Amino acid sequence: TDIHRQAQDNPIIQLAMTVREGKEIMHGDYGKAKVISRNEVTQELVMEADQVLVGTNRTRKRYNQRLRELKGFTADYPQSGDKLVCLRNDQVKGLLNGSLWQVMSSSRETVKPGINLMIRPEDDDMDRGAAKIKLLKTAFESDEEIPWSTRKRYDEFDYGYALTVHKAQGSQWQNVVLFDESFAFRDTRERWLYTAITRAAETLTIVR
C-alpha cells in the first residue's frame, strides 16, 4: 500500500506504524528519527528543536522554566522574544486555543496586576497579524489556582517552548524532540505516542 511505501523512505512514519501495530519502539538511530535515552539528551538537542513535546503538565512547566533559563530569560513573566501558547479562544483578537506566538514587546513593570504585550504569530501566518494582549502576572508567579472571575478579565497564555501532545494535536513542526511520557496514559498510551510521533514533519528525537 501507499503508506507502506512512504514508510520505507520515512523513519518517522515507520515509527508511527510500529506504535500503531502495538510493537515497542527500540533505541537507535533511524536517520531522520532517533530514539535515545534520557542520559543522552544534550542542551543543544533541546535548544535546536522547533518544538519540545511532553505528556504531563508538570513536566511541561518544568521544561518551560528550564528552556527559558537556557535562552537567557530572567523574569517570571513573558519578555520580548518569549514563545507563548494561547490557552483560550478570543475571536475578536484572533486568538486560537493552542496557537503559538512570539512576544514582540512587553510593557514596563508596574505595581498593577496586569502586563501588556504585543505578540505575533510564531509561524508568520500572515492571515493573523500582531495582537495586543493583557496577562495576569500572578498566573506566571505562582501555581495557585486563580478564580475565573479574575482570569476572565485577562488573556490566558503560557510559555510554549514545551507543549503537551494534547495541546499540539493538529500542528506539525520540522524538528521535534519528544519526551515519551506515554506511561502516564495507560489505556490510550499507543494513541498518545502515535499522535506525538506524527507531529514531526522532518526530524524527530524520542527520549525514553
C-alpha positions as CSV (number, residue, x, y, z in Angstrom):
1,T,0.0,0.0,0.0
2,D,0.9,3.7,-0.3
3,I,1.5,4.1,3.4
4,H,4.0,1.2,3.5
5,R,5.8,2.7,0.5
6,Q,6.1,6.0,2.3
7,A,7.2,4.2,5.5
8,Q,10.2,2.7,3.7
9,D,11.6,6.1,2.9
10,N,10.5,7.8,6.1
11,P,11.6,6.6,9.5
12,I,9.1,8.9,11.3
13,I,6.2,7.1,9.5
14,Q,7.9,3.8,10.2
15,L,8.0,4.5,14.0
16,A,4.3,5.6,13.9
17,M,3.4,2.4,12.2
18,T,5.3,0.3,14.7
19,V,3.4,2.0,17.5
20,R,0.1,1.6,15.7
21,E,0.8,-2.1,15.4
22,G,1.3,-2.3,19.2
23,K,5.0,-3.0,19.0
24,E,7.8,-1.5,21.1
25,I,10.0,1.1,19.6
26,M,13.7,0.4,20.0
27,H,16.5,2.7,20.9
28,G,18.6,3.6,17.8
29,D,19.4,6.0,15.0
30,Y,17.0,5.6,12.1
31,G,18.3,8.6,10.1
32,K,15.7,11.4,10.3
33,A,14.4,9.8,13.5
34,K,16.3,8.8,16.7
35,V,15.2,7.1,19.9
36,I,17.6,7.9,22.7
37,S,17.7,7.5,26.5
38,R,17.5,10.4,29.0
39,N,21.2,10.5,29.7
40,E,21.9,11.1,26.0
41,V,19.9,14.3,26.0
42,T,22.1,17.4,25.3
43,Q,21.3,21.1,25.7
44,E,21.9,21.6,22.0
45,L,19.4,19.0,21.1
46,V,16.6,20.6,23.1
47,M,17.6,24.2,22.2
48,E,17.6,23.5,18.5
49,A,14.2,21.8,18.4
50,D,11.4,23.7,16.8
51,Q,9.1,22.1,19.4
52,V,9.6,20.1,22.6
53,L,6.7,17.8,23.3
54,V,5.9,16.1,26.6
55,G,3.0,14.2,28.3
56,T,2.1,15.9,31.5
57,N,1.6,19.5,32.7
58,R,4.1,19.0,35.5
59,T,6.9,18.2,33.0
60,R,5.8,20.9,30.7
61,K,6.1,23.6,33.4
62,R,9.5,22.3,34.5
63,Y,10.9,22.1,31.0
64,N,9.5,25.6,30.0
65,Q,11.2,27.0,33.1
66,R,14.5,25.3,32.2
67,L,14.3,26.3,28.5
68,R,13.7,29.9,29.4
69,E,16.8,29.8,31.7
70,L,18.9,28.4,28.9
71,K,17.7,31.1,26.5
72,G,18.7,33.8,29.0
73,F,15.2,35.0,30.2
74,T,15.3,36.1,33.8
75,A,11.8,37.4,34.7
76,D,9.0,35.2,35.8
77,Y,6.6,36.7,33.3
78,P,6.9,36.9,29.5
79,Q,9.6,39.1,27.9
80,S,10.3,40.3,24.4
81,G,11.3,37.3,22.4
82,D,9.5,34.7,24.5
83,K,7.4,32.0,22.9
84,L,3.8,31.7,24.2
85,V,0.9,29.3,23.6
86,C,-2.7,30.6,23.7
87,L,-4.9,28.8,26.3
88,R,-8.3,30.4,25.5
89,N,-10.0,31.5,22.3
90,D,-10.7,35.1,21.7
91,Q,-12.5,35.6,18.3
92,V,-12.2,39.4,18.4
93,K,-8.4,39.4,18.9
94,G,-7.9,36.4,16.6
95,L,-6.5,34.2,19.4
96,L,-7.0,30.4,19.0
97,N,-6.5,28.0,21.8
98,G,-3.3,26.1,21.1
99,S,-1.8,28.7,18.7
100,L,1.8,29.7,19.2
101,W,3.0,33.3,19.4
102,Q,6.2,35.3,19.9
103,V,6.3,38.3,22.2
104,M,7.4,41.5,20.3
105,S,7.3,43.8,23.2
106,S,6.2,43.8,26.8
107,S,5.2,46.8,28.9
108,R,7.3,48.2,31.7
109,E,6.8,46.5,35.0
110,T,4.4,48.5,37.3
111,V,2.5,47.7,40.5
112,K,-0.6,46.8,38.5
113,P,-1.6,43.2,38.4
114,G,-1.6,43.1,34.6
115,I,1.1,43.2,32.0
116,N,0.5,44.3,28.3
117,L,2.2,42.6,25.5
118,M,2.4,42.8,21.7
119,I,2.6,39.4,20.1
120,R,2.8,38.0,16.6
121,P,2.0,34.5,15.3
122,E,5.0,32.2,15.5
123,D,4.5,30.6,12.1
124,D,4.4,34.0,10.3
125,D,0.9,33.2,9.2
126,M,0.1,36.5,7.5
127,D,-3.7,36.0,7.9
128,R,-3.2,36.7,11.6
129,G,-1.5,39.9,12.3
130,A,0.0,41.0,15.6
131,A,-2.2,41.1,18.6
132,K,-2.3,43.1,21.8
133,I,-2.8,41.0,24.9
134,K,-3.0,41.6,28.7
135,L,-1.8,38.9,31.0
136,L,-2.2,38.5,34.8
137,K,1.3,38.5,36.4
138,T,0.3,36.1,39.2
139,A,-0.5,33.5,36.6
140,F,3.2,33.3,36.0
141,E,4.5,33.9,39.5
142,S,2.7,31.2,41.4
143,D,1.0,27.9,40.9
144,E,-2.1,28.9,42.9
145,E,-5.5,28.4,41.3
146,I,-6.8,31.8,40.1
147,P,-10.6,32.2,40.2
148,W,-12.4,32.6,36.9
149,S,-13.9,35.9,38.0
150,T,-10.3,37.3,37.9
151,R,-9.0,35.2,35.0
152,K,-11.7,36.2,32.6
153,R,-10.6,39.8,32.6
154,Y,-7.2,38.8,31.1
155,D,-6.0,36.8,28.1
156,E,-4.7,33.3,29.0
157,F,-1.3,32.3,27.7
158,D,1.6,30.1,29.0
159,Y,5.1,29.5,27.8
160,G,5.2,27.5,24.6
161,Y,8.7,26.0,24.5
162,A,7.4,22.7,25.7
163,L,3.9,21.6,24.9
164,T,1.8,18.6,25.9
165,V,1.0,16.4,22.9
166,H,-2.7,17.0,23.8
167,K,-2.2,20.8,23.0
168,A,-0.1,20.0,20.0
169,Q,-2.8,18.0,18.2
170,G,-3.4,19.3,14.7
171,S,0.0,21.0,14.5
172,Q,3.3,19.9,12.9
173,W,6.9,21.1,13.2
174,Q,10.1,20.4,11.2
175,N,12.2,19.3,14.1
176,V,10.6,17.8,17.2
177,V,12.1,16.5,20.5
178,L,9.6,14.2,22.2
179,F,9.9,13.2,25.8
180,D,8.0,9.9,25.9
181,E,5.6,10.1,28.8
182,S,3.2,7.6,27.3
183,F,3.3,5.7,30.6
184,A,1.0,8.4,32.0
185,F,-1.8,7.4,29.6
186,R,-2.2,3.7,30.3
187,D,-5.3,2.9,28.1
188,T,-4.6,5.4,25.4
189,R,-0.8,5.0,25.5
190,E,-0.5,3.9,21.9
191,R,-2.7,6.6,20.6
192,W,-0.8,9.2,22.6
193,L,2.5,8.0,21.2
194,Y,1.2,7.8,17.6
195,T,-0.1,11.4,17.8
196,A,3.1,12.6,19.3
197,I,5.3,10.9,16.6
198,T,3.2,12.3,13.8
199,R,3.7,15.9,14.9
200,A,7.2,15.8,13.4
201,A,7.5,16.7,9.7
202,E,11.2,16.4,9.1
203,T,13.3,15.1,12.1
204,L,12.3,13.5,15.4
205,T,14.1,12.6,18.5
206,I,12.2,10.4,21.0
207,V,13.6,10.4,24.5
208,R,12.6,7.4,26.6
